[in-house]
Amino acid sequence: MDEGTRLLLDVIEVNADDDCLDVGCGYGPIGLTLARLAPNGETTMVDRDFVAIEYARANAEMNGISNVRVFSSNGFNAIPETQHVDLVASNLPAKVGNEMLTLLIADAYAHLNPGGRLVVVTLSEMRRFIERVFLEIFGNYDKVKQGRQHTVSLARRD
């Protein structure tokens, strides 16, 4: 598990009945942790890489985690507009560019229930950009934790 993911998992707060969404799930460390912490909710995990999807599904099965759905999606493209969740979490990729990051954050806002949270981990050098975009889209920003190389940021939908 990479340092950023570990930092996010060390500080994320999840309610037992939260419906969660892990965007860019990879092999599943964030989404599967969310599912364990929210046993009364459902966790959706998406990634654009079909190999990652297969690993995430296998890891859910190996760990006996049944309150998850894992499927292929490039960002939010395959997530129904009517699906709303309480928590979106992601280890945002640094190399996709500011426009794509802004779209991901805006899409997260659109899929959150009122009071829902977006929690992301990024390279610390991206922190000011993430703060600016969170303030533009959500109207709020909280730096939850900053590590040596990564920062965990939080925004809430009012």
C-alpha positions as CSV (number, residue, x, y, z in Angstrom):
1,M,0.0,0.0,0.0
2,D,1.4,3.4,-0.9
3,E,2.1,6.1,1.6
4,G,-0.8,8.4,0.5
5,T,-3.4,5.6,0.8
6,R,-2.1,4.7,4.2
7,L,-2.4,8.3,5.4
8,L,-6.0,8.6,4.1
9,L,-7.0,5.3,5.8
10,D,-5.4,6.4,9.1
11,V,-7.6,9.6,9.3
12,I,-10.8,8.9,7.4
13,E,-14.0,8.8,9.4
14,V,-16.8,6.5,8.3
15,N,-20.2,5.9,9.8
16,A,-21.5,2.3,10.1
17,D,-24.4,3.1,7.7
18,D,-22.6,5.2,5.1
19,D,-23.0,4.5,1.5
20,C,-19.5,5.0,0.0
21,L,-17.8,5.4,-3.3
22,D,-14.1,4.7,-4.1
23,V,-13.1,6.3,-7.4
24,G,-9.9,4.8,-8.9
25,C,-10.1,1.9,-6.5
26,G,-7.1,-0.1,-7.9
27,Y,-6.9,-3.4,-6.1
28,G,-9.2,-2.1,-3.4
29,P,-7.5,-0.9,-0.2
30,I,-9.6,2.2,0.2
31,G,-12.9,0.8,-0.9
32,L,-12.6,-2.5,1.0
33,T,-11.7,-0.6,4.2
34,L,-14.7,1.7,3.7
35,A,-16.9,-1.4,3.3
36,R,-15.6,-2.9,6.5
37,L,-16.1,0.4,8.4
38,A,-19.6,0.8,7.0
39,P,-21.1,-2.7,7.3
40,N,-24.7,-1.3,7.2
41,G,-24.0,0.6,4.0
42,E,-23.0,-0.3,0.5
43,T,-19.6,0.6,-1.0
44,T,-19.2,1.1,-4.8
45,M,-15.7,0.7,-6.2
46,V,-14.8,1.9,-9.7
47,D,-11.6,2.0,-11.8
48,R,-11.0,2.3,-15.5
49,D,-8.4,-0.5,-15.5
50,F,-10.1,-3.9,-15.9
51,V,-7.2,-5.7,-14.2
52,A,-7.6,-3.5,-11.1
53,I,-11.3,-4.4,-11.2
54,E,-10.6,-8.1,-11.2
55,Y,-8.1,-7.7,-8.3
56,A,-10.6,-5.6,-6.3
57,R,-13.3,-8.2,-6.8
58,A,-11.0,-11.1,-5.8
59,N,-9.8,-9.2,-2.7
60,A,-13.4,-8.5,-1.6
61,E,-14.2,-12.2,-2.0
62,M,-11.0,-13.4,-0.3
63,N,-11.8,-11.1,2.7
64,G,-15.5,-12.0,2.9
65,I,-16.6,-8.5,2.2
66,S,-20.0,-8.7,0.6
67,N,-21.4,-5.1,0.8
68,V,-19.4,-4.0,-2.2
69,R,-20.1,-3.5,-5.9
70,V,-17.0,-3.3,-8.2
71,F,-17.2,-2.2,-11.8
72,S,-15.4,-0.5,-14.6
73,S,-15.8,3.3,-14.9
74,N,-13.6,6.1,-16.1
75,G,-14.1,8.4,-13.2
76,F,-17.9,8.9,-12.7
77,N,-18.8,8.0,-16.3
78,A,-20.6,4.7,-15.6
79,I,-22.1,5.7,-12.2
80,P,-25.8,6.5,-12.6
81,E,-26.7,10.2,-12.1
82,T,-29.3,9.0,-9.6
83,Q,-26.8,7.3,-7.4
84,H,-25.9,9.4,-4.3
85,V,-23.6,8.4,-1.5
86,D,-22.5,9.7,1.9
87,L,-18.8,9.5,1.3
88,V,-16.6,9.6,-1.8
89,A,-12.9,8.8,-1.2
90,S,-10.0,8.7,-3.6
91,N,-6.3,8.7,-3.9
92,L,-6.3,11.3,-6.7
93,P,-3.8,10.7,-9.5
94,A,-1.3,13.6,-9.9
95,K,-0.7,13.2,-13.6
96,V,-4.2,13.6,-15.0
97,G,-4.1,17.4,-15.1
98,N,-6.1,20.1,-13.4
99,E,-9.1,20.0,-15.7
100,M,-9.7,16.3,-15.1
101,L,-9.2,16.7,-11.3
102,T,-11.7,19.6,-11.3
103,L,-14.2,17.4,-13.2
104,L,-13.7,14.5,-10.7
105,I,-14.3,16.9,-7.8
106,A,-17.4,18.4,-9.5
107,D,-18.8,14.9,-10.2
108,A,-18.2,13.9,-6.6
109,Y,-20.2,16.9,-5.5
110,A,-23.0,15.9,-7.8
111,H,-23.1,12.3,-6.4
112,L,-23.0,13.3,-2.7
113,N,-26.1,13.4,-0.4
114,P,-26.6,16.6,1.5
115,G,-24.0,16.4,4.4
116,G,-21.9,14.0,2.4
117,R,-18.1,14.2,2.4
118,L,-15.4,14.0,-0.2
119,V,-12.1,12.9,1.2
120,V,-9.0,12.8,-1.1
121,V,-5.3,12.2,-0.7
122,T,-2.9,14.0,-3.1
123,L,0.7,14.9,-3.3
124,S,1.3,17.8,-1.0
125,E,2.4,20.0,-3.8
126,M,-1.2,19.8,-5.2
127,R,-2.7,21.0,-1.8
128,R,-3.3,24.6,-2.8
129,F,-5.0,23.6,-6.1
130,I,-7.2,21.1,-4.3
131,E,-8.1,23.8,-1.7
132,R,-9.0,26.3,-4.4
133,V,-11.2,23.8,-6.3
134,F,-12.9,22.5,-3.1
135,L,-13.7,26.1,-2.2
136,E,-15.1,26.9,-5.7
137,I,-17.3,23.7,-5.8
138,F,-18.1,22.9,-2.2
139,G,-17.6,26.3,-0.6
140,N,-15.4,24.7,2.1
141,Y,-12.1,23.0,2.6
142,D,-10.4,21.2,5.5
143,K,-6.8,20.0,5.5
144,V,-7.3,16.8,7.6
145,K,-3.6,15.7,7.7
146,Q,-0.4,16.5,6.0
147,G,2.4,14.0,5.8
148,R,5.8,14.2,4.4
149,Q,4.7,13.9,0.8
150,H,0.9,13.6,0.9
151,T,-2.1,15.7,2.1
152,V,-5.6,14.4,3.0
153,S,-8.3,17.0,2.2
154,L,-12.0,17.0,3.1
155,A,-15.0,18.9,1.7
156,R,-18.7,18.6,2.8
157,R,-21.7,19.1,0.7
158,D,-24.2,21.4,2.4
